[in-house]
């Protein structure tokens, strides 16, 4: 069963150095693995960045990829998890015509039912924000598409693990 394809959330703790993204993405490219989403941010450890990468591969491939990622000098530690081991969200923004908000009660109902938030309102347009599971974001997109979306952007997955990662202990041990 090890060759079965799974969706993995990869967490990579790194120093923030120029060129690392190119080297990490080359690891996936050499193995013909598509990155479904990638997010980079500060982490819970001062001076350490955290990348969250979403990919679909077999567990054997995942282990090899993690091994290659951890060979990079700037990488402190890399982990991989299945969906059931994480709590995850996506976030997106929709830019829509302001006329819709003022003249169409259905739009107001869609916003309320989807738990989306209006973050900006201007004379010509308004901006909605939605955070949730990928399916929730896609459902809202499909509902709003009929009204004419002026712009749409979705961020990559962000995730935390249900079990502790112990990265702080790992860094302490390295000192």
N, C-alpha and C positions, 0 to 999 in steps of 0.2 A: 504493500500500500504506500510505500515511500515515494513512488513516482506520481501520485495523485497531485493535481494542481490545487493549491490553496491560495487564498488572499492573505498576505502577510503585511503587518505593520512593522517596519524596521525603525528602531530608534538608534541614532548614531550621535554619540557625545564626542565633540571635537574641539580642538583649538581653532580659533577663527583666522585661518590663513588663506591668502590669495592662491588660487589654482586648485584647491582641494576639491571643489565641486566638479571641475573638469575630470580629475582623476577618479573620483567616485563614480561619476556618470559613465566613464569609460569602462569600468568594471561591468556595469549592466549592459553596455553596448556590445562588448566582446562576447557576452553570453546570449545576445539577442533577446534580452529581457526588457520589456517596456516598463517605464516608470509611470504608474497611473497618476500619482500626485507626489509632490515634494514640498515640504515646508521647513523653513529654517527660522530659529528663534533663539533668544537667550534661554538658558536652562535654570534649574534650581541651584546650580553650582556657579558661583561668581567666576566670570572669565571663561566659562565653557558654553559653547553653542550646542544646541540640540537640533538635529534634523529628523524629521518624521517622513519616511518614504513608504509609499504603498505600492506593492508589486504582487503579481500572480505567478507563482512558480511551485515546483515540487519541493519537499523538505530537503532532499539531497542537494538540489540547486541552491536552496536558501543557505544551507550550512557552508557551502563553498563560497557563496557571495559574502557572507559574514566574515569568513576567514580572510578573503581578499581585502575587504574594507578595513579590517583590523590591522592589516599589514601597513597601512598608510601611517606615516610617522605622526601626523597631527591627530589621528583618531585615538581617543582615550579608550572607548568601549562601544561596542555595537550589540544590540539585542534584536531579536525578532519574536513576534507574537501573532497568534491567530486572533480573529475578531472577538471570540468569547473570552479572551484573556485581557481585553482592553476596554476602556470607555473612550469613545471617539465621537467627533463631531466634524461637520464641515460648515463653512460660512459662505454666504454669497450676498451680492448687492444687485438690485434691479433698478434701472433708471427708467421711469415711465412718464408719460405726458401728464401734466397737472390737471388738464381738463378731465381726465378719467376719474381722478380722485374726487373732484368737485361735482361731477355730473353723473357718475355711475355707481349706484349703491352696491352693485354686484362686486366691484373692486374692493369696496370697504369690507364686505362680508368675507371675501377671499383672504384679505389681510388678517382679519380677526380670527378666522377659522384656522389659518396656518401658523398662528403665533408669530407672524412677521412684525417687524417694527419699522415705522416710518422714521428715518434718521435725518432727512432734510426735505424741505419743501420750498420750491422757488416758483416764480411766475410761470415758467415754461415746463418745469418738470419736478418730480419728487423722486426720492430714493428710498427703497425698501431694503432692509437687512433681514436675512433669515439664517439662523443657525440651527443645525439639527443633523439627522442622519441623511446620507446621500439620497435615499428614497424620498424623504420629505422635501429636500431641495428640488429634486427632479419633478415631483408632483406640483409644487408651486410654480415652477418654470412652465410646465405644460398648461396650467390654468391661466397664467398671465400672458402666454404667447399669443393667445387669441385677441388680446387687447393691444398688442404691438409693444414689444420691449424695445426701448431705445438703446440700452446698453445692459450687458450682463457680465458678471465676473464671479467666479467661484474659487475660493481658496482651497489649498490642499488639506488633506485630513490632518487634524491634530488629535493626539491621543495620549492618555496616561494608562499605565498598566494597573490591573487590579492588585497584583502582588508588588511589593517593594522591589525596585531595581538595585538598590544598594550602591548606586554610583558614588555617593559621598564617601562610603567606606572604602570603595575601590581607590578613590583619589587620595584618601588619607594613607592608605597602605603604600601608595606610590611615592609619597614624600620621603 
